[in-house]
Every structure is written in structure tokens, then in C-alpha cells.
Amino acid sequence: MTDNFLKNYFKNIQNKIDDFDSQIILKIVKEIKKIKKSKKKVIIYGNGGSASTASHFSTDLTKNAGIRSINFNESNLITCFANDYGFENFVSQSIKEFSDKGDLVILISVSGESKNLINAARYCIKKKIRMITFTGKNKNNSLCKINKTGNNIFIKSKSYNTVEICHHIILLTIVDYIIDKSEYGTEIGTIKN
């Protein structure tokens, strides 16, 4: 590995973030602030590395921003629901069991083709549950097509790690924006509800 590899790698991540439309992030911040105001919760899911991102975001949103958030990465819940309803339905089943009217669901899938998240998105639409999706790879992926709300974070990259890193950065930036803190002081700005 050379110094150029590292410089190019980090420059690529920075370019993906810089190229992203910040208005979509601000729209999502408003959605999440509505959840806090209405005393509802954010439910977030991902598979693999995206599950780790979901856990990190959920913990920070609850602890640092005071917004209730849950994720379902517990092996007993996953194996129980996957065994009884099929892995492709465990997420939609957990939404059915744990969501309340007014909650917000966030689905993270690099490919946008994870069957369990596609089924969850369809369930959210059917039950009129607010939803945000985070995807990458192909703009015409199934989650992008299903989520017609405009609340989709799409990272244009074929690299799983690049997309996952960008999703992670954006989600944690949302938390910092909501609590109005960063290493730069409290000059991030606020969004009026």
C-alpha cells in the first residue's frame, strides 16, 4: 500500500460526500426532529456492515440527541423471526411488532437489493409508515424505486466500503446537526421545525 493509495482513497470518500445534495440531508433532519417533537421513535435496519452503522446511529440518536431509536441486531430476535417468517420477512415482521403510529423507519442497503429490506419498504408503504432509505451502487436499485418520497440517500459508487463509509458519515452528521455540535463549535446551524 502506498501513500498515493491512501490519499486517493480518502479523496474519493471526500468527493462522494461533497457531491451529495445537502438539501436531502436537511430534509431528513427535519423528519427526525418531527419524531422527537411528537415523542415517537426511529427504527433503523441494515444487514452486515450496515447493521453496525444502524446500531451506532441508533445509540447516538438516543443518547446524544434524546430521540428514541431502536434497531434489531439481536441474534435471538433475528433467528426467531427468520425461523418463523423467513429471513426475507424478519424486518417487516419486526416493524409490524414494534412500530407505533407516527414512527420513522430507516433502511440501509448498499445494493438496494436486500430482499428483507425491500419487503420492509413495501410493508411501510402499505401501512403508511414514514420511511428513509440509504443505498448505493445502482441508482435504479429496488429500494430507490420503491421509496418515492424523495427521502433516499444514494451514494454513487460500486464499492461496498465506500458506500458504507459515506452512509455512516452522513448518519452521524445528522445526529451532530440535530444536537448542534461539532468540533467546530456550535456553528453548524439549526433547522426550524
Salt bridges, closest charged atoms under 4 A:
ASP3 OD2 - LYS7 NZ 3.22
GLU31 OE2 - LYS34 NZ 3.57
GLU31 OE1 - ARG130 NH1 3.34
ASP60 OD2 - HIS56 NE2 3.24
ASP100 OD2 - LYS41 NZ 2.72
ASP103 OD2 - LYS41 NZ 2.65
